[in-house]
Amino acid sequence: MLLKLSCQRVLLALILCTNLPAFAEEPPIRIAVIGPTTGKSSEDMGESIRGGARVFLSDINQFGGVLGRRVELVERDDEAKPDIGVKIARELVEKEKIVAVVGFGNTGVALPAARIFQDAKIPLIITGATGAVIAKQFMPPAYPVSYVFRTSASDALQPIVILNDLIDRRKISKIAILHDDTPYGQSGKQSVVDELTRRHLAPVAVEGFKVGEQDMGTQLAHAREAGAQAVVLYCLATEGAMVAKSAARMKLKLPIVGPWTLSQKSFIDLSGDSGEGVRTAVTYVENNVSTVSNQFTLAYKKTNKVSLIPSAVAAAQTYDALRLIILAIYQARSDDPVKIREALENLHQTTMSTVVSRYQRPFSPTDHEAISLNMIVMGEIHKGQVEYAYPEDASSSLITRVKK
């Protein structure tokens, strides 16, 4: 496997560099990276978006860049604030010579900022935020063409995986939903309700809370009184940890399952022992046994000088998004954003050295979601780490999941 991966990387280097001019002859190709490196409850996502991008940068420039030009990242912190995200988007469009953008951890920030890049005709690949509406809002017929893509798992899909685990595999049907009051939490809650409705079920309780709340005892008491057999969370990592700790204080031993945010370091650290056994829908597990995954994890830790990836899912999805952009630039033989968008919708070559998947036509003019249902698995918190909830998923991780 190591020999195979090395050969793939050499081949990629040859593709990108053969018969092309040296770095010094042309300006760098500039790609923006935006994430909440500061911002309450969101730093794990922002740090990992930036960290995954820096691993990519080291790899790509080591192999000669693309079209004979060095790649440069323009990093920005949106602070998990919609107004800051919009301000940054406008600044990048008006002042920086960027050809594409990756990032955004928060649905509430991505929603208004994405419109700026759409109007400017600059491709944006969302690598963290999962709100179902983000990519949909710019697709035909609303817009003739969309410049907004995504490599994170939409909240139209994560609830299916979550409820497959609870209802189909664990035979639990009395489910309470707890969610935060952010656009992310609200839209995620609605997606869970919609999926339950499709299954001819309804939640026994739906309880909300604000970002920053420390005690979710009241919401959990309502869930218990309603006869809940399990709790589905849709919230950011910090508040998710408060739910787990509140349940432990109440000696309420209900399964807790949620989206990818529960895989983040802040949830694991803050929840402590109360987070043991919590399950989370993810596209990537840091301790994956596959060779490509191990290499990415080691490279991330070395490049960013950390012992654990704060949000392995966000890091991997960002790395992959940048790889897809580079392939699009190479295929288009141009750094023109319009041509990059056209190439992204019709990539001819399967990706190499990507982490979540070997992408084969991840996008099309009518589908800008790179992640399909079969690419999402259940992780489980065990002794401070995310592991596969099911042995068969761990085994199948050695076989790359391809979009269906």
PLY file of the C-alpha trace (Angstrom):
ply
format ascii 1.0
element vertex 404
property float x
property float y
property float z
element edge 403
property int vertex1
property int vertex2
end_header
0.00 0.00 0.00
2.81 2.44 0.84
4.46 1.75 -2.51
1.13 2.24 -4.29
0.52 5.56 -2.54
4.05 6.76 -3.31
3.55 5.93 -6.96
0.27 7.85 -6.96
1.95 10.91 -5.52
4.79 10.74 -8.03
2.24 10.45 -10.83
0.38 13.49 -9.49
3.62 15.44 -9.38
4.36 14.55 -12.99
0.85 15.56 -14.07
1.12 18.92 -12.38
4.67 19.78 -13.36
5.58 18.24 -16.70
6.73 20.76 -19.35
5.57 23.76 -17.32
7.50 26.93 -16.40
9.16 27.47 -13.03
7.53 29.19 -10.06
9.44 32.43 -10.52
7.98 33.19 -13.96
4.36 33.69 -12.89
2.48 34.91 -9.80
1.07 32.30 -7.41
-2.41 30.84 -7.70
-4.28 32.19 -4.67
-7.04 30.23 -2.91
-8.89 31.61 0.12
-9.42 29.53 3.27
-12.11 30.78 5.65
-13.02 29.30 9.03
-13.84 30.21 12.64
-10.37 29.97 14.18
-11.82 32.09 16.97
-15.51 32.12 17.84
-17.50 30.50 20.60
-18.00 26.73 20.22
-16.48 26.71 16.72
-12.69 26.93 17.09
-12.17 23.21 16.52
-13.73 23.52 13.07
-11.78 26.66 12.16
-8.42 25.36 13.36
-8.94 22.11 11.46
-10.08 23.80 8.25
-6.92 25.90 8.36
-4.78 22.94 9.44
-6.04 20.66 6.67
-5.41 23.43 4.15
-1.83 23.83 5.36
-1.18 20.10 4.88
-2.45 20.46 1.32
-0.25 23.52 0.73
2.86 21.67 1.87
2.02 18.72 -0.37
1.14 20.65 -3.52
4.08 23.03 -3.51
6.47 20.19 -2.71
5.26 18.59 -5.95
5.62 21.77 -7.98
2.29 23.54 -7.60
-0.04 23.49 -10.58
0.50 24.77 -14.12
4.04 25.54 -13.05
2.84 28.04 -10.44
3.11 28.01 -6.69
-0.15 27.82 -4.72
-0.76 30.42 -2.01
-3.44 30.29 0.68
-5.20 33.47 1.83
-6.36 32.60 5.36
-9.21 34.42 7.10
-11.00 34.01 10.45
-14.78 34.54 10.26
-15.10 34.32 14.09
-18.30 32.25 13.62
-20.13 35.55 12.97
-22.29 36.03 9.84
-21.46 39.73 9.49
-17.72 39.01 9.70
-18.09 36.23 7.14
-19.81 38.59 4.70
-17.20 41.30 5.30
-14.37 38.85 4.61
-16.09 37.54 1.48
-16.43 41.06 0.07
-12.83 41.91 0.91
-11.56 38.78 -0.81
-13.63 39.48 -3.93
-12.76 43.15 -4.15
-9.12 43.24 -2.99
-7.52 39.80 -3.29
-6.82 38.00 -6.55
-8.32 34.67 -5.48
-9.47 32.01 -7.93
-11.44 29.83 -5.47
-12.47 29.54 -1.83
-12.75 26.68 0.68
-14.01 26.52 4.25
-16.80 27.80 6.50
-17.65 25.80 9.60
-20.99 27.37 10.50
-24.21 27.21 8.50
-25.25 30.66 9.72
-22.01 32.18 8.40
-21.88 30.22 5.14
-25.43 31.13 4.08
-24.93 34.90 3.53
-21.22 34.74 2.64
-21.76 32.17 -0.10
-23.98 34.62 -1.96
-21.03 37.03 -2.31
-18.93 34.40 -4.07
-21.87 33.24 -6.16
-22.47 36.76 -7.44
-18.74 37.25 -8.09
-18.57 33.93 -10.00
-15.80 32.53 -7.79
-16.05 28.80 -6.90
-16.62 28.08 -3.21
-16.36 24.58 -1.74
-17.97 24.37 1.71
-15.87 22.00 3.84
-17.49 22.21 7.28
-20.99 23.68 7.35
-23.69 21.09 6.69
-26.99 23.03 6.51
-28.95 21.39 3.70
-30.01 24.69 2.14
-26.49 26.11 1.63
-25.76 24.44 -1.70
-29.39 24.10 -2.78
-30.14 27.82 -2.74
-27.94 28.54 -5.76
-28.84 25.57 -7.94
-31.02 25.82 -11.06
-33.67 27.05 -11.58
-32.92 29.72 -8.91
-29.61 30.46 -10.71
-28.55 29.37 -14.22
-25.30 27.99 -12.78
-24.04 27.57 -9.23
-20.56 28.39 -7.94
-21.20 26.80 -4.51
-20.06 23.22 -3.93
-19.62 21.08 -0.83
-17.39 18.26 0.48
-19.09 18.05 3.90
-22.07 15.78 4.57
-25.35 17.64 4.13
-27.89 17.65 6.94
-30.26 16.10 4.45
-28.12 12.94 4.82
-26.76 12.86 8.37
-30.21 12.36 10.00
-30.76 9.30 7.80
-27.53 7.76 9.11
-28.38 8.73 12.69
-31.86 7.20 12.51
-30.60 4.12 10.67
-28.45 3.55 13.75
-31.20 4.14 16.31
-34.27 2.73 14.58
-33.02 0.08 12.18
-30.01 -1.25 14.08
-30.86 -0.60 17.74
-34.66 -0.88 17.41
-35.32 2.42 19.24
-38.29 4.45 18.03
-39.14 6.81 20.93
-36.73 9.62 20.18
-36.33 13.09 21.68
-34.60 15.87 19.73
-32.51 18.50 21.52
-31.08 21.34 19.40
-29.45 24.74 19.74
-31.08 27.91 18.41
-28.50 28.60 15.67
-29.49 28.25 11.99
-27.50 25.01 12.08
-29.41 23.60 15.03
-32.78 24.71 13.71
-32.27 23.29 10.22
-30.78 20.07 11.59
-33.72 19.59 13.92
-36.12 20.01 11.02
-34.17 17.48 8.94
-34.48 14.92 11.76
-38.21 15.61 12.07
-38.62 15.23 8.30
-36.78 11.91 8.29
-38.89 10.63 11.19
-42.02 11.68 9.30
-40.83 9.75 6.25
-40.62 6.71 8.52
-44.16 7.39 9.86
-42.82 8.40 13.27
-42.75 11.59 15.32
-40.35 12.75 18.05
-41.68 12.28 21.57
-40.17 15.67 22.51
-38.41 18.57 20.78
-36.42 20.87 23.07
-34.26 23.88 22.22
-31.52 25.76 24.04
-29.27 28.75 23.46
-25.57 28.70 22.63
-23.73 29.12 25.91
-26.25 27.30 28.13
-24.57 25.15 30.76
-27.41 23.08 32.21
-29.80 21.17 29.95
-31.57 19.44 32.86
-34.96 20.96 32.09
-34.89 19.85 28.45
-33.73 16.35 29.39
-36.39 16.07 32.10
-39.05 16.84 29.49
-37.58 14.15 27.25
-37.64 11.62 30.07
-41.24 12.49 30.97
-42.24 12.00 27.34
-40.86 8.45 27.42
-37.78 9.02 25.27
-35.57 5.98 24.72
-32.79 7.98 23.05
-31.74 11.59 22.41
-30.76 12.99 19.02
-28.67 16.16 19.33
-28.28 18.88 16.72
-25.95 21.51 18.11
-22.37 22.71 18.30
-19.80 20.68 20.20
-19.65 22.72 23.42
-23.39 22.64 24.03
-23.48 18.96 23.07
-21.03 18.30 25.89
-23.30 20.18 28.29
-26.18 17.89 27.32
-24.05 14.80 27.98
-22.88 16.14 31.35
-26.43 17.12 32.36
-27.66 13.63 31.49
-24.88 12.10 33.61
-25.79 14.30 36.60
-29.40 13.17 36.27
-28.30 9.53 35.93
-30.27 9.51 32.70
-28.75 6.63 30.75
-30.19 7.22 27.30
-28.21 6.71 24.07
-27.08 10.07 22.68
-26.52 10.35 18.93
-25.74 13.41 16.85
-24.07 14.84 13.76
-20.38 15.33 13.05
-19.96 18.14 15.60
-19.91 15.55 18.39
-16.70 14.10 16.93
-14.77 17.27 17.74
-12.10 17.56 20.40
-14.04 20.16 22.40
-16.98 17.77 22.81
-14.70 14.93 23.88
-12.70 17.09 26.31
-15.66 18.92 27.86
-17.94 15.90 28.19
-15.26 13.72 29.78
-16.60 10.40 31.05
-20.17 11.48 30.25
-19.32 11.45 26.55
-18.35 7.78 26.59
-20.51 5.88 24.12
-21.96 8.94 22.39
-22.32 8.32 18.65
-21.69 10.74 15.81
-22.19 10.68 12.02
-18.83 11.24 10.30
-17.12 10.98 6.92
-13.66 10.44 8.40
-12.20 8.76 11.49
-8.77 9.98 12.55
-7.67 6.55 13.75
-8.64 4.89 10.48
-6.31 2.00 9.65
-6.02 2.79 5.94
-2.62 3.95 4.68
-3.86 7.20 3.13
-5.70 8.12 6.34
-2.67 7.42 8.49
-0.44 9.50 6.24
-2.84 12.43 6.36
-3.14 12.22 10.16
0.64 12.13 10.60
1.13 14.98 8.15
-1.51 17.08 9.90
0.10 16.60 13.31
3.57 17.37 11.98
2.55 20.41 9.93
0.38 21.94 12.64
2.44 20.74 15.63
-0.46 19.12 17.49
-1.06 15.68 19.00
-4.73 15.44 17.97
-6.73 16.94 15.11
-9.41 19.16 16.73
-11.97 18.24 14.06
-10.64 15.45 11.88
-13.75 15.56 9.68
-13.31 19.27 8.85
-9.59 18.82 8.23
-10.01 15.90 5.83
-12.88 17.51 3.94
-10.89 20.73 3.48
-7.83 18.87 2.24
-9.98 17.01 -0.28
-11.70 20.18 -1.47
-8.37 21.79 -2.28
-7.26 18.68 -4.16
-10.44 18.88 -6.25
-9.79 22.54 -7.04
-6.25 21.76 -8.17
-7.49 18.98 -10.45
-10.04 21.40 -11.89
-7.33 24.01 -12.55
-5.15 21.41 -14.24
-8.04 20.09 -16.35
-9.08 23.62 -17.37
-5.44 24.58 -17.99
-6.47 27.88 -16.48
-6.96 29.72 -13.20
-10.03 31.52 -14.54
-12.75 30.97 -11.87
-15.46 30.37 -14.50
-13.38 27.65 -16.13
-12.56 26.15 -12.71
-16.29 25.90 -11.96
-16.93 24.23 -15.32
-14.13 21.73 -14.68
-15.36 20.94 -11.15
-18.72 19.98 -12.64
-17.07 17.59 -15.06
-13.83 16.25 -13.61
-12.40 13.59 -15.92
-9.77 12.16 -13.60
-10.28 10.23 -10.38
-8.56 11.97 -7.49
-5.38 10.61 -5.95
-4.17 11.09 -2.37
-7.54 12.40 -1.17
-8.66 11.26 2.27
-12.44 10.82 2.51
-12.85 9.27 -0.96
-11.26 8.71 -4.34
-13.68 11.08 -6.02
-15.05 9.98 -9.39
-17.14 12.81 -10.84
-17.99 14.23 -7.40
-19.99 17.09 -8.96
-22.18 17.70 -11.97
-24.13 20.74 -13.21
-27.15 19.52 -11.20
-25.36 18.05 -8.15
-22.81 20.02 -6.13
-22.68 17.64 -3.14
-19.57 15.45 -3.13
-20.72 13.29 -0.21
-23.33 10.57 -0.71
-25.14 8.54 1.93
-22.81 5.53 1.70
-19.82 7.73 2.57
-21.14 8.56 6.07
-20.57 6.15 8.97
-21.30 6.10 12.69
-18.43 6.89 15.00
-18.48 6.28 18.75
-16.59 8.07 21.52
-14.40 5.57 23.35
-11.70 6.53 25.84
-11.34 10.03 24.45
-11.21 9.07 20.77
-13.63 8.56 17.91
-13.77 4.94 16.80
-16.02 3.12 14.35
-19.31 2.18 16.03
-19.56 -0.97 13.93
-16.71 -3.40 13.10
-17.93 -3.78 9.52
-17.42 -0.05 8.93
-13.87 -0.30 10.23
-13.23 -3.22 7.88
-14.76 -1.47 4.89
-12.64 1.64 5.54
-9.83 -0.17 3.76
-12.00 -0.04 0.64
-12.50 3.54 -0.46
-16.12 4.65 -0.34
-17.09 6.11 -3.70
-20.08 8.33 -4.35
-23.26 6.52 -5.38
0 1
1 2
2 3
3 4
4 5
5 6
6 7
7 8
8 9
9 10
10 11
11 12
12 13
13 14
14 15
15 16
16 17
17 18
18 19
19 20
20 21
21 22
22 23
23 24
24 25
25 26
26 27
27 28
28 29
29 30
30 31
31 32
32 33
33 34
34 35
35 36
36 37
37 38
38 39
39 40
40 41
41 42
42 43
43 44
44 45
45 46
46 47
47 48
48 49
49 50
50 51
51 52
52 53
53 54
54 55
55 56
56 57
57 58
58 59
59 60
60 61
61 62
62 63
63 64
64 65
65 66
66 67
67 68
68 69
69 70
70 71
71 72
72 73
73 74
74 75
75 76
76 77
77 78
78 79
79 80
80 81
81 82
82 83
83 84
84 85
85 86
86 87
87 88
88 89
89 90
90 91
91 92
92 93
93 94
94 95
95 96
96 97
97 98
98 99
99 100
100 101
101 102
102 103
103 104
104 105
105 106
106 107
107 108
108 109
109 110
110 111
111 112
112 113
113 114
114 115
115 116
116 117
117 118
118 119
119 120
120 121
121 122
122 123
123 124
124 125
125 126
126 127
127 128
128 129
129 130
130 131
131 132
132 133
133 134
134 135
135 136
136 137
137 138
138 139
139 140
140 141
141 142
142 143
143 144
144 145
145 146
146 147
147 148
148 149
149 150
150 151
151 152
152 153
153 154
154 155
155 156
156 157
157 158
158 159
159 160
160 161
161 162
162 163
163 164
164 165
165 166
166 167
167 168
168 169
169 170
170 171
171 172
172 173
173 174
174 175
175 176
176 177
177 178
178 179
179 180
180 181
181 182
182 183
183 184
184 185
185 186
186 187
187 188
188 189
189 190
190 191
191 192
192 193
193 194
194 195
195 196
196 197
197 198
198 199
199 200
200 201
201 202
202 203
203 204
204 205
205 206
206 207
207 208
208 209
209 210
210 211
211 212
212 213
213 214
214 215
215 216
216 217
217 218
218 219
219 220
220 221
221 222
222 223
223 224
224 225
225 226
226 227
227 228
228 229
229 230
230 231
231 232
232 233
233 234
234 235
235 236
236 237
237 238
238 239
239 240
240 241
241 242
242 243
243 244
244 245
245 246
246 247
247 248
248 249
249 250
250 251
251 252
252 253
253 254
254 255
255 256
256 257
257 258
258 259
259 260
260 261
261 262
262 263
263 264
264 265
265 266
266 267
267 268
268 269
269 270
270 271
271 272
272 273
273 274
274 275
275 276
276 277
277 278
278 279
279 280
280 281
281 282
282 283
283 284
284 285
285 286
286 287
287 288
288 289
289 290
290 291
291 292
292 293
293 294
294 295
295 296
296 297
297 298
298 299
299 300
300 301
301 302
302 303
303 304
304 305
305 306
306 307
307 308
308 309
309 310
310 311
311 312
312 313
313 314
314 315
315 316
316 317
317 318
318 319
319 320
320 321
321 322
322 323
323 324
324 325
325 326
326 327
327 328
328 329
329 330
330 331
331 332
332 333
333 334
334 335
335 336
336 337
337 338
338 339
339 340
340 341
341 342
342 343
343 344
344 345
345 346
346 347
347 348
348 349
349 350
350 351
351 352
352 353
353 354
354 355
355 356
356 357
357 358
358 359
359 360
360 361
361 362
362 363
363 364
364 365
365 366
366 367
367 368
368 369
369 370
370 371
371 372
372 373
373 374
374 375
375 376
376 377
377 378
378 379
379 380
380 381
381 382
382 383
383 384
384 385
385 386
386 387
387 388
388 389
389 390
390 391
391 392
392 393
393 394
394 395
395 396
396 397
397 398
398 399
399 400
400 401
401 402
402 403
